Amino acid sequence: MILPLENSIIQETTYTPKGYLPLNLWIKRDDLLHPFISGNKYRKLKYNLEAAKEQNHTTLLTFGGAFSNHIAATAAAGHEFGFKTIGIIRGDELGDDLAKTLKENPTLSLASQNGMQFKFVDRKSYRLKHTQAFIEDLKKEFGTFYSVPEGGTNKLAIKGTEEILSDNESNFDYICSAIGTGGTIAGIINSAKEQQEVLGFPALKENFLHNDIQKYLKGNTNWELIRAYNFGGFAKISKELVDFINDFKQQTNIQLDPIYTGKMLFGIVDLHKKDFFGKEKKILAIHTGGLQGIEGMNQRLMNKNLPTIQ
């Protein structure tokens, strides 16, 4: 087994929004599973790495944007466990001056330091990444490889994310998770108990996630998507969200990322203000990692003369 089965700690914490009663909740610290292969990326890669090893692959190839947590985690996993890694990156302009890109982009810089080779493709071509013709062209260029989809979500990833919850968490009334591609929430839904309600907080504007999640489910219907806290779309952020992330850290000493967990916790706190959860309900929030993205986001915030994440 390449990545061992890990159960992360559950941290009880209290956050007090200004003008409201304190919110008591528990946070499952999957961000602490591994220094670089953290959170849900650890869970999603676990069985894919095992499959790649069993199939005698020496190269992992995957896809992502310029600030992708998945790209950074795959590169780190390859470095740690002896795989060559190739990242197919959206945005051909990033390859015009690679040295400049790596200087300005901490995510790709980290991936490069871990040995990842990049191929930058234009956005129109990138949309064809799932087609057989696209994959065959990659094989002609790079040889054989084990392919991991963008965001890491496939059946083996779901097998990994189903291990996020254990019987130790059966006493929680609500299980909350941020959503990117839907693989993490699908695993959580599959392993949740019948009496539990699973709330998913999409990080992007979307009208497809419900169907994408549904195809991985085993029958559970006790889940809901909370779409009101995406802050305008993927990687979109505001001063209000930055202020919340900083205040949450000051009160709890827990760092949130601005793409996923920050938006989820903002949503949980806002629902608490609206008395969504009621009294005496136990809330478990899954910290899915993604902290490597803070540095890149802070660069964007500084360019806009906005406060940064502390």
HELIX and SHEET records of a PDB file:
HELIX    1   1 ASP A   30  LEU A   32  5                                   3    
HELIX    2   2 GLY A   39  GLU A   54  1                                  16    
HELIX    3   3 ASN A   69  PHE A   81  1                                  13    
HELIX    4   4 ASP A   92  GLY A   95  5                                   4    
HELIX    5   5 LEU A   98  GLU A  104  1                                   7    
HELIX    6   6 PRO A  106  GLN A  113  1                                   8    
HELIX    7   7 ARG A  123  TYR A  126  1                                   4    
HELIX    8   8 GLN A  132  PHE A  142  1                                  11    
HELIX    9   9 GLU A  150  GLY A  152  5                                   3    
HELIX   10  10 LYS A  155  THR A  161  1                                   7    
HELIX   11  11 ASP A  167  GLU A  169  5                                   3    
HELIX   12  12 GLY A  183  SER A  191  1                                   9    
HELIX   13  13 LEU A  209  GLN A  214  1                                   6    
HELIX   14  14 LYS A  239  THR A  252  1                                  14    
HELIX   15  15 THR A  261  LYS A  273  1                                  13    
HELIX   16  16 GLY A  293  ASN A  303  1                                  11    
SHEET    1   A 6 ILE A  10  TYR A  15  0                                        
SHEET    2   A 6 LEU A  23  ARG A  29 -1                                        
SHEET    3   A 6 ILE A 283  HIS A 287  1                                        
SHEET    4   A 6 TYR A 174  ILE A 179  1                                        
SHEET    5   A 6 GLU A 197  PRO A 202  1                                        
SHEET    6   A 6 TRP A 223  LEU A 225  1                                        
SHEET    1   B 4 GLN A 117  VAL A 121  0                                        
SHEET    2   B 4 LYS A  84  ARG A  90  1                                        
SHEET    3   B 4 THR A  59  GLY A  64  1                                        
SHEET    4   B 4 TYR A 146  VAL A 148  1                                        
END                                                                             
